[in-house]
Amino acid sequence: MNFLLPSAYHGDFYVGLASVLPCMWTYEDIAERHKWRLEGNKVDLYRKWASVYLSDGYKMLVKKLREVLDGSGRSVDELSYYFEQALRYKILFWQASYVMEEWPF
């Protein structure tokens, strides 16, 4: 949040979108790659929650937001910092989850 809020506040719509799109896009990608695991998950609440990322509506939303960003007329140089930084934070989030990192406080 310390990255997303200032980016969205100080930047314009497209900076905000470039900052949040990696999160949405990775959830869709991860859900698609692991949908076979979801089908066998015994926790109904988890299956319902995670299935959202496999839904046609969610996939359509991510596709549309990608198209909006691609059609913004903004150069890659203008937006790549925000997209790449958000992606770095998302990678760190998933890495911490994978190794079950504990919050140090």
DSSP file (Angstrom, degrees, kcal/mol; ACC not computed):
  #  RESIDUE AA STRUCTURE BP1 BP2  ACC     N-H-->O    O-->H-N    N-H-->O    O-->H-N    TCO  KAPPA ALPHA  PHI   PSI    X-CA   Y-CA   Z-CA
    1    1 A M     >        0   0    0      0, 0.0     4,-2.1     0, 0.0     0, 0.0   0.000 360.0 360.0 360.0 -28.7    0.0    0.0    0.0
    2    2 A N  T  4  +     0   0    0      1,-0.2     5,-0.0     2,-0.2     0, 0.0   0.670 360.0  36.4 -67.7 -14.5    2.9    2.3    0.6
    3    3 A F  T  > S+     0   0    0      3,-0.1     4,-1.8     2,-0.1    -1,-0.2   0.811 117.4  48.7 -98.1 -45.7    3.6    2.1   -3.1
    4    4 A L  H  > S+     0   0    0      1,-0.2     4,-2.6     2,-0.2     5,-0.3   0.922 108.6  50.8 -65.5 -46.4    0.0    2.0   -4.5
    5    5 A L  H  X S+     0   0    0     -4,-2.1     4,-2.5     1,-0.2     5,-0.2   0.946 113.5  42.3 -62.1 -50.9   -1.5    4.9   -2.6
    6    6 A P  H  > S+     0   0    0      0, 0.0     4,-2.9     0, 0.0     5,-0.4   0.892 114.4  53.0 -63.5 -36.2    1.2    7.5   -3.5
    7    7 A S  H  X S+     0   0    0     -4,-1.8     4,-1.9     1,-0.2    -2,-0.2   0.942 114.5  40.8 -62.1 -46.7    1.3    6.3   -7.1
    8    8 A A  H  < S+     0   0    0     -4,-2.6    -1,-0.2    -5,-0.2     8,-0.2   0.867 118.6  47.0 -69.6 -36.3   -2.4    6.7   -7.5
    9    9 A Y  H  < S+     0   0    0     -4,-2.5    -2,-0.2    -5,-0.3    -1,-0.2   0.932 122.6  31.4 -72.7 -46.1   -2.6    9.9   -5.6
   10   10 A H  H  < S+     0   0    0     -4,-2.9    -2,-0.2    -5,-0.2    -3,-0.2   0.707 118.1  58.5 -88.8 -20.8    0.4   11.7   -7.3
   11   11 A G  S  < S-     0   0    0     -4,-1.9     2,-0.1    -5,-0.4    -4,-0.0  -0.285  86.9-103.4 -95.7-174.5    0.0   10.1  -10.7
   12   12 A D     >  -     0   0    0     -2,-0.1     4,-2.4     1,-0.0     5,-0.2  -0.298  48.5 -77.8 -98.6-171.2   -2.8   10.1  -13.1
   13   13 A F  H  > S+     0   0    0      1,-0.2     4,-2.5     2,-0.2     5,-0.2   0.889 130.1  50.2 -55.1 -43.5   -5.4    7.3  -13.9
   14   14 A Y  H  > S+     0   0    0      2,-0.2     4,-2.7     1,-0.2    -1,-0.2   0.845 108.2  51.6 -71.6 -33.4   -2.9    5.4  -16.1
   15   15 A V  H  > S+     0   0    0      2,-0.2     4,-1.6     1,-0.2    -1,-0.2   0.928 112.0  48.1 -64.0 -44.8   -0.2    5.5  -13.5
   16   16 A G  H  X S+     0   0    0     -4,-2.4     4,-1.3     2,-0.2    -2,-0.2   0.910 112.8  47.9 -60.8 -42.7   -2.7    4.1  -11.0
   17   17 A L  H  X S+     0   0    0     -4,-2.5     4,-2.5     1,-0.2     3,-0.4   0.911 110.3  50.9 -66.5 -42.1   -3.8    1.4  -13.4
   18   18 A A  H  < S+     0   0    0     -4,-2.7    -1,-0.2     1,-0.2    -2,-0.2   0.798 110.7  52.0 -64.0 -26.9   -0.1    0.5  -14.2
   19   19 A S  H  < S+     0   0    0     -4,-1.6    -1,-0.2    -5,-0.2    -2,-0.2   0.749 118.7  32.5 -81.1 -25.0    0.4    0.2  -10.5
   20   20 A V  H >X S+     0   0    0     -4,-1.3     4,-1.5    -3,-0.4     3,-0.7   0.681  99.0  79.5-105.0 -22.4   -2.5   -2.1   -9.8
   21   21 A L  H 3X S+     0   0    0     -4,-2.5     4,-3.0     1,-0.2     5,-0.3   0.860  85.6  60.0 -59.8 -39.2   -2.7   -4.2  -13.0
   22   22 A P  H 3> S+     0   0    0      0, 0.0     4,-2.4     0, 0.0    -1,-0.2   0.878 104.4  51.8 -57.7 -35.4    0.1   -6.6  -12.1
   23   23 A C  H <> S+     0   0    0     -3,-0.7     4,-1.9     2,-0.2    -2,-0.2   0.959 114.3  41.3 -63.2 -50.4   -1.8   -7.7   -9.0
   24   24 A M  H  X S+     0   0    0     -4,-1.5     4,-1.8     1,-0.2    -1,-0.2   0.911 115.9  49.9 -64.2 -43.0   -4.9   -8.4  -10.9
   25   25 A W  H  X S+     0   0    0     -4,-3.0     4,-2.3     1,-0.2    -1,-0.2   0.893 110.0  49.6 -66.2 -41.7   -3.1  -10.0  -13.8
   26   26 A T  H  X S+     0   0    0     -4,-2.4     4,-3.2    -5,-0.3     5,-0.3   0.877 107.5  54.5 -68.3 -36.1   -1.0  -12.3  -11.6
   27   27 A Y  H  X S+     0   0    0     -4,-1.9     4,-2.3    -5,-0.2    -1,-0.2   0.921 110.5  46.6 -62.1 -41.7   -4.0  -13.6   -9.7
   28   28 A E  H  X S+     0   0    0     -4,-1.8     4,-2.2     2,-0.2    -2,-0.2   0.941 115.0  46.5 -63.0 -46.6   -5.7  -14.5  -13.0
   29   29 A D  H  X S+     0   0    0     -4,-2.3     4,-2.4     2,-0.2    -2,-0.2   0.918 113.5  47.3 -64.0 -45.3   -2.5  -16.2  -14.2
   30   30 A I  H  X S+     0   0    0     -4,-3.2     4,-1.6     1,-0.2    -1,-0.2   0.909 111.7  50.9 -64.0 -42.1   -1.9  -18.1  -11.0
   31   31 A A  H  < S+     0   0    0     -4,-2.3     4,-0.3    -5,-0.3    -1,-0.2   0.914 111.3  48.5 -61.7 -42.1   -5.5  -19.3  -10.8
   32   32 A E  H >< S+     0   0    0     -4,-2.2     3,-0.8     1,-0.2     4,-0.2   0.908 111.9  48.5 -64.8 -42.2   -5.3  -20.5  -14.3
   33   33 A R  H 3< S+     0   0    0     -4,-2.4    -1,-0.2     1,-0.2    -2,-0.2   0.770 122.0  34.7 -69.6 -25.3   -2.1  -22.4  -13.7
   34   34 A H  T >X S+     0   0    0     -4,-1.6     4,-1.5    -5,-0.2     3,-1.2   0.151  77.0 115.5-117.1  19.0   -3.4  -24.0  -10.6
   35   35 A K  H <> S+     0   0    0     -3,-0.8     4,-2.0    -4,-0.3     5,-0.1   0.817  73.1  62.4 -61.6 -28.8   -7.0  -24.6  -11.3
   36   36 A W  H 3> S+     0   0    0     -4,-0.2     4,-0.8     1,-0.2    -1,-0.3   0.842 104.2  48.8 -64.0 -31.7   -6.5  -28.3  -11.1
   37   37 A R  H <4 S+     0   0    0     -3,-1.2     4,-0.4     1,-0.2     3,-0.3   0.857 107.2  55.4 -73.2 -35.5   -5.6  -27.9   -7.5
   38   38 A L  H >< S+     0   0    0     -4,-1.5     3,-1.3     1,-0.2    -2,-0.2   0.896 100.4  58.6 -64.7 -40.1   -8.6  -25.7   -6.8
   39   39 A E  H 3< S+     0   0    0     -4,-2.0    -1,-0.2     1,-0.3    -2,-0.2   0.841 110.4  43.2 -59.0 -33.8  -11.0  -28.4   -8.0
   40   40 A G  T 3< S+     0   0    0     -4,-0.8    -1,-0.3    -3,-0.3     2,-0.2   0.437  84.5 119.5 -93.0   0.2   -9.6  -30.8   -5.5
   41   41 A N    <   -     0   0    0     -3,-1.3     6,-0.1    -4,-0.4    -3,-0.0  -0.481  52.8-154.0 -70.6 132.6   -9.6  -28.4   -2.6
   42   42 A K        +     0   0    0     -2,-0.2     2,-0.9     1,-0.1    -1,-0.1   0.577  69.6  92.9 -84.4  -9.6  -11.8  -29.5    0.3
   43   43 A V     >  -     0   0    0      1,-0.2     4,-2.4     2,-0.1     5,-0.2  -0.757  58.6-164.9 -91.9 106.2  -12.4  -26.0    1.7
   44   44 A D  H  > S+     0   0    0     -2,-0.9     4,-2.5     1,-0.2     5,-0.2   0.881  86.5  52.8 -58.6 -43.3  -15.6  -24.8    0.1
   45   45 A L  H  > S+     0   0    0      1,-0.2     4,-2.3     2,-0.2    -1,-0.2   0.911 110.9  47.3 -61.5 -43.1  -15.1  -21.2    1.1
   46   46 A Y  H  > S+     0   0    0      2,-0.2     4,-3.1     1,-0.2     5,-0.3   0.920 110.5  52.1 -64.1 -44.4  -11.6  -21.1   -0.4
   47   47 A R  H  X S+     0   0    0     -4,-2.4     4,-1.8     1,-0.2    -2,-0.2   0.915 111.3  47.1 -59.1 -43.7  -12.8  -22.8   -3.7
   48   48 A K  H  X S+     0   0    0     -4,-2.5     4,-0.7     2,-0.2    -1,-0.2   0.926 115.2  45.9 -63.9 -44.9  -15.6  -20.1   -4.0
   49   49 A W  H >< S+     0   0    0     -4,-2.3     3,-1.1     1,-0.2     4,-0.4   0.955 116.2  43.3 -63.4 -51.3  -13.2  -17.3   -3.3
   50   50 A A  H >< S+     0   0    0     -4,-3.1     3,-1.0     1,-0.3     4,-0.3   0.768 102.6  68.1 -69.7 -25.6  -10.4  -18.5   -5.6
   51   51 A S  H >X S+     0   0    0     -4,-1.8     3,-1.5    -5,-0.3     4,-0.6   0.741  83.6  74.0 -66.0 -22.3  -12.8  -19.4   -8.4
   52   52 A V  G X< S+     0   0    0     -3,-1.1     3,-1.2    -4,-0.7     6,-0.4   0.892  91.3  56.3 -55.7 -39.3  -13.5  -15.7   -8.9
   53   53 A Y  G <4 S+     0   0    0     -3,-1.0    -1,-0.3    -4,-0.4    -2,-0.2   0.586 108.1  48.1 -73.6  -9.2  -10.1  -15.4  -10.5
   54   54 A L  G <4 S+     0   0    0     -3,-1.5    -1,-0.3    -4,-0.3    -2,-0.2   0.437  88.5 113.6-103.3  -4.4  -11.1  -18.1  -13.1
   55   55 A S  S <X S-     0   0    0     -3,-1.2     4,-2.4    -4,-0.6     5,-0.2  -0.305  74.8-124.1 -71.7 152.1  -14.5  -16.5  -13.9
   56   56 A D  H  > S+     0   0    0      1,-0.2     4,-2.6     2,-0.2     5,-0.2   0.880 111.7  55.9 -60.0 -38.6  -15.2  -15.1  -17.3
   57   57 A G  H  > S+     0   0    0      2,-0.2     4,-2.0     1,-0.2    -1,-0.2   0.908 109.3  44.5 -62.6 -43.4  -16.1  -11.8  -15.7
   58   58 A Y  H  > S+     0   0    0     -6,-0.4     4,-2.5     2,-0.2     5,-0.2   0.928 114.1  49.3 -67.6 -44.5  -12.7  -11.4  -14.0
   59   59 A K  H  X S+     0   0    0     -4,-2.4     4,-2.3     1,-0.2    -2,-0.2   0.893 111.5  50.0 -61.4 -39.1  -10.8  -12.5  -17.1
   60   60 A M  H  X S+     0   0    0     -4,-2.6     4,-2.6    -5,-0.2    -1,-0.2   0.889 109.4  51.6 -66.1 -39.1  -12.8  -10.0  -19.1
   61   61 A L  H  X S+     0   0    0     -4,-2.0     4,-2.6     2,-0.2     5,-0.2   0.939 111.1  46.5 -62.9 -47.9  -12.0   -7.2  -16.6
   62   62 A V  H  X S+     0   0    0     -4,-2.5     4,-2.2     1,-0.2    -2,-0.2   0.917 113.4  49.8 -61.5 -43.2   -8.3   -7.9  -16.7
   63   63 A K  H  X S+     0   0    0     -4,-2.3     4,-2.2    -5,-0.2    -1,-0.2   0.925 111.8  48.1 -60.8 -45.0   -8.3   -8.1  -20.5
   64   64 A K  H  X S+     0   0    0     -4,-2.6     4,-2.5     1,-0.2    -2,-0.2   0.908 111.1  50.0 -64.0 -42.9  -10.2   -4.8  -20.7
   65   65 A L  H  X S+     0   0    0     -4,-2.6     4,-2.4     2,-0.2    -1,-0.2   0.870 109.6  51.6 -65.8 -35.9   -7.9   -3.0  -18.3
   66   66 A R  H  X S+     0   0    0     -4,-2.2     4,-2.8    -5,-0.2    -1,-0.2   0.913 110.6  48.8 -63.5 -41.8   -4.9   -4.3  -20.2
   67   67 A E  H  X S+     0   0    0     -4,-2.2     4,-2.3     2,-0.2    -2,-0.2   0.890 109.7  51.9 -65.2 -39.3   -6.5   -2.9  -23.4
   68   68 A V  H  < S+     0   0    0     -4,-2.5    -2,-0.2     2,-0.2    -1,-0.2   0.937 113.2  44.2 -61.8 -46.5   -7.1    0.5  -21.7
   69   69 A L  H >< S+     0   0    0     -4,-2.4     3,-1.3     1,-0.2     5,-0.4   0.925 114.4  48.8 -65.6 -44.3   -3.5    0.7  -20.6
   70   70 A D  H 3< S+     0   0    0     -4,-2.8     3,-0.5     1,-0.3    -1,-0.2   0.847 114.9  46.1 -62.9 -33.6   -2.2   -0.4  -24.0
   71   71 A G  T 3< S+     0   0    0     -4,-2.3    -1,-0.3     1,-0.2    -2,-0.2   0.272  83.2 100.4 -92.2  11.3   -4.5    2.2  -25.7
   72   72 A S  S <  S-     0   0    0     -3,-1.3    -1,-0.2     2,-0.1    -2,-0.1   0.698  86.3-127.8 -71.8 -18.5   -3.6    5.0  -23.3
   73   73 A G        +     0   0    0     -3,-0.5     2,-0.3     1,-0.3    -1,-0.1   0.447  67.7 131.3  81.3  -1.1   -1.2    6.7  -25.7
   74   74 A R        -     0   0    0     -5,-0.4    -1,-0.3     1,-0.1    -2,-0.1  -0.620  59.6-116.1 -84.6 145.0    1.3    6.7  -22.9
   75   75 A S     >  -     0   0    0     -2,-0.3     4,-1.3     1,-0.1     3,-0.4  -0.378  17.9-117.5 -77.8 158.2    4.8    5.3  -23.7
   76   76 A V  H  > S+     0   0    0      1,-0.2     4,-2.9     2,-0.2     3,-0.3   0.891 116.3  59.4 -59.0 -39.4    6.3    2.3  -22.1
   77   77 A D  H  4 S+     0   0    0      1,-0.2     4,-0.4     2,-0.2    -1,-0.2   0.847 103.5  51.5 -59.6 -34.5    8.9    4.5  -20.6
   78   78 A E  H  4 S+     0   0    0     -3,-0.4    -1,-0.2     1,-0.2     4,-0.2   0.836 124.6  23.9 -71.3 -32.9    6.3    6.6  -18.8
   79   79 A L  H  X S+     0   0    0     -4,-1.3     4,-2.1    -3,-0.3     3,-0.3   0.589  96.1  87.9-112.4 -13.8    4.5    3.7  -17.1
   80   80 A S  H  X S+     0   0    0     -4,-2.9     4,-3.1     1,-0.2     5,-0.3   0.860  84.8  58.7 -62.4 -35.7    7.1    0.8  -16.9
   81   81 A Y  H  > S+     0   0    0     -4,-0.4     4,-2.6    -5,-0.2    -1,-0.2   0.942 109.9  43.6 -56.1 -47.4    8.5    2.0  -13.6
   82   82 A Y  H  > S+     0   0    0     -3,-0.3     4,-2.1    -4,-0.2    -2,-0.2   0.906 116.7  45.7 -67.7 -43.0    5.0    1.7  -11.9
   83   83 A F  H  X S+     0   0    0     -4,-2.1     4,-2.1     2,-0.2    -2,-0.2   0.939 116.8  44.5 -64.9 -47.5    4.1   -1.6  -13.6
   84   84 A E  H  X S+     0   0    0     -4,-3.1     4,-2.3    -5,-0.2    -2,-0.2   0.882 112.9  50.3 -68.2 -38.7    7.5   -3.2  -12.8
   85   85 A Q  H  X S+     0   0    0     -4,-2.6     4,-2.3    -5,-0.3    -1,-0.2   0.925 111.1  49.2 -66.1 -42.7    7.7   -1.9   -9.2
   86   86 A A  H  X S+     0   0    0     -4,-2.1     4,-2.1    -5,-0.2    -2,-0.2   0.897 110.7  51.2 -61.6 -39.6    4.2   -3.3   -8.5
   87   87 A L  H  X S+     0   0    0     -4,-2.1     4,-2.4     2,-0.2    -1,-0.2   0.887 107.2  53.2 -66.0 -38.6    5.2   -6.6  -10.0
   88   88 A R  H  X S+     0   0    0     -4,-2.3     4,-2.4     2,-0.2    -2,-0.2   0.934 109.8  48.0 -60.4 -45.7    8.3   -6.7   -7.8
   89   89 A Y  H  X S+     0   0    0     -4,-2.3     4,-2.2     1,-0.2    -2,-0.2   0.882 110.6  51.8 -63.5 -36.9    6.1   -6.2   -4.7
   90   90 A K  H  X S+     0   0    0     -4,-2.1     4,-2.5     2,-0.2    -1,-0.2   0.899 108.8  50.5 -66.8 -39.6    3.8   -8.9   -5.9
   91   91 A I  H  X S+     0   0    0     -4,-2.4     4,-2.7     2,-0.2    -2,-0.2   0.922 110.5  49.5 -62.8 -44.1    6.7  -11.3   -6.4
   92   92 A L  H  X S+     0   0    0     -4,-2.4     4,-2.6     2,-0.2    -2,-0.2   0.893 109.9  52.2 -61.4 -39.4    7.9  -10.5   -2.8
   93   93 A F  H  X S+     0   0    0     -4,-2.2     4,-2.1     2,-0.2    -2,-0.2   0.948 112.6  43.6 -60.2 -49.8    4.4  -11.1   -1.5
   94   94 A W  H  X S+     0   0    0     -4,-2.5     4,-2.7     2,-0.2    -2,-0.2   0.878 112.9  52.2 -67.0 -36.9    4.1  -14.5   -3.2
   95   95 A Q  H  X S+     0   0    0     -4,-2.7     4,-2.2     2,-0.2    -1,-0.2   0.934 109.7  48.8 -63.2 -45.2    7.7  -15.4   -2.1
   96   96 A A  H  <>S+     0   0    0     -4,-2.6     5,-2.9     1,-0.2     4,-0.3   0.890 113.3  48.1 -61.6 -38.8    6.8  -14.6    1.5
   97   97 A S  H ><5S+     0   0    0     -4,-2.1     3,-0.9     3,-0.2    -2,-0.2   0.912 109.5  53.0 -66.3 -42.4    3.7  -16.6    1.3
   98   98 A Y  H 3<5S+     0   0    0     -4,-2.7    -2,-0.2     1,-0.3    -1,-0.2   0.895 115.7  38.0 -62.5 -41.7    5.5  -19.6   -0.3
   99   99 A V  T 3<5S-     0   0    0     -4,-2.2    -1,-0.3    -5,-0.2    -2,-0.2   0.388 110.3-122.1 -91.5   5.0    8.1  -19.7    2.5
  100  100 A M  T < 5 -     0   0    0     -3,-0.9    -3,-0.2    -4,-0.3    -4,-0.1   0.902  38.5-166.6  54.6  46.9    5.5  -18.9    5.2
  101  101 A E      < -     0   0    0     -5,-2.9     2,-0.3    -6,-0.2    -1,-0.2  -0.371  10.1-135.3 -62.9 138.3    7.4  -15.9    6.3
  102  102 A E        -     0   0    0     -2,-0.1    -1,-0.1     1,-0.0    -5,-0.0  -0.750  20.8-105.5 -99.2 146.3    6.2  -14.5    9.6
  103  103 A W        -     0   0    0     -2,-0.3    -1,-0.0     1,-0.1     0, 0.0  -0.528  28.4-139.9 -67.1 128.5    5.6  -10.8   10.2
  104  104 A P              0   0    0      0, 0.0    -1,-0.1     0, 0.0    -2,-0.0   0.506 360.0 360.0 -75.9  -1.9    8.5   -9.7   12.5
  105  105 A F              0   0    0      0, 0.0    -2,-0.0     0, 0.0    -3,-0.0   0.430 360.0 360.0-108.2 360.0    6.5   -7.5   14.8
